[in-house]
Amino acid sequence: MSGDVALFGHWICPFSTRVEWALHQRGIEHTLVPVPPSAARPPDFVVPQEFLDHSPKLEVPMVRVGQDYRADSIPVLEWLEERIDAPSLLPTDPSARTLVRQRVTWIDEHAFRPMIGVYYGVDPVRIERAGQRLIDALETMGDWATTTGWLAGNEPTIADAVALPIHVRLQGLQRLGLSAPIPPSWNTYGERCRELPSWDPVEWTQGQEDEFVGRFESFRRVQRRKQEEGNP
Ligand SMILES: N[C@@H](CCC(=O)N[C@@H](CS)C(=O)NCC(=O)O)C(=O)O
């Protein structure tokens, strides 16, 4: 395993959490270089030059292994599988791998997108609709996990990495308007994730959850004021 792995990311970014969890779950030693997303950057924050030089879209997460850089969470998860010899989050059987990749794509579209719709939502009706779509997705994923233990088979895979940030911020989402009941199967699956040693490094403190909720409440206030002023 290459000993020189760095993750440029931030706890508030769900895409960074995917990668951070996968690094811990695979037991890959790494350095975490905190780069807050621009909206969460303190005014005096100095963005590392290495990040500016190598991130194609200036988005976190970005990962360095040795002298090579990659960005974009799902390609990064795949690249780390090829690049680093450590316990894998991809099954060896080709049809099982195909299932993992299908589920990764499904989760990104059907769960992550509405999740982001909840916290970036401004209009209560849209927040409610995004919340319902998210709950429907949690139900589907909870059913997968009930059948095999994990989201795509009987071991954790990159599909679990892709979905994991939802567990991390679920209470924050509820505080931001996710009002429908959480499917019990999703909660049971969440308990299984919390038992993994890789959970602790990505779990939010109460302060982090409060900061997440506070940031998006204030984002909503600003957007609503702009709308009232006819300047959305
Ligand atoms: N498709 C990318 C999305 C990454 C992304 O949107 N990152 C956000 C933070 S959560 C970002 O860095 N935005 C640019 C900025 O904040 O300046 C991935 O999966 O990694």
The ligand as a Gaussian input file, in Angstrom:
#p B3LYP/6-31G(d) Opt

LIG

0 1
 N      -19.511000      15.278000      -8.043000
 C      -18.630000      15.745000      -6.997000
 C      -19.318000      16.851000      -6.216000
 C      -18.374000      17.522000      -5.214000
 C      -18.950000      18.804000      -4.672000
 O      -20.006000      19.279000      -5.132000
 N      -18.252000      19.364000      -3.691000
 C      -18.657000      20.660000      -3.170000
 C      -18.652000      20.664000      -1.632000
 S      -19.820000      19.517000      -0.942000
 C      -17.637000      21.705000      -3.582000
 O      -16.463000      21.527000      -3.403000
 N      -18.120000      22.802000      -4.201000
 C      -17.257000      23.867000      -4.664000
 C      -17.073000      24.949000      -3.653000
 O      -17.600000      24.872000      -2.542000
 O      -16.373000      25.893000      -3.957000
 C      -18.243000      14.564000      -6.101000
 O      -18.968000      13.555000      -6.106000
 O      -17.209000      14.627000      -5.457000

